[in-house]
Amino acid sequence: MINRVVLVGRLTKSPELRYTPNGVAVANFTLAVNRPFKKQDGEQEADFIPVVVWRKQAENAANFLRKGSLAGVDGRIQIRNYENNEGRRVYVTEVIADSVQFLEPKGTHSGDQSTSQGNYSSGSRSAGTSQSQRSGPSFDDPFAGDSKEIDISDDDLPF
């Protein structure tokens, strides 16, 4: 069985970061995802999808995403229910994010530019030092300004 969702959209407001009693970080935000068609009057429709992010990813999302930030989410759909104060059963459908990708370079969003971060994945699962554990991505081109030809063997190419 497969329960997989991939979304790209803009945050409707800045993430809300909280901590469980055990100290585990959890962040919630809503992602506005445009539908692939427009209404007859030409207006673009969107779906507003609630997203839940856990642990270090939650802290990264709260630190680097803001209202209007473009983000990609990879995760699964979860449906939970509870009984409200009036005794009615309430069902909640949300995306539990396995990874969140920050899709805008730093400073390109018109919101709080000093804290937005681009091309920074908070969903690394590799052992050792992941990019989410470093201070941030490096956008420096190691070959910029170097007019020397690069000698790479065909055996070293992955394709």
Sequence and secondary structure as in RCSB ss.txt:
>XXXX:A:sequence
MINRVVLVGRLTKSPELRYTPNGVAVANFTLAVNRPFKKQDGEQEADFIPVVVWRKQAENAANFLRKGSLAGVDG
RIQIRNYENNEGRRVYVTEVIADSVQFLEPKGTHSGDQSTSQGNYSSGSRSAGTSQSQRSGPSFDDPFAGDSKEI
DISDDDLPF
>XXXX:A:secstr
    EEEEEEESS  EEEE TT  EEEEEEEEEEEEEE TTS EEEEEEEEEEEHHHHHHHHHH  TT EEEEEE
EEEEEEEE TTS EEEEEEEEEEEEEE S TT SSS TTT   SEES    SS  GGGSS      TTTT  S  
   GGG   
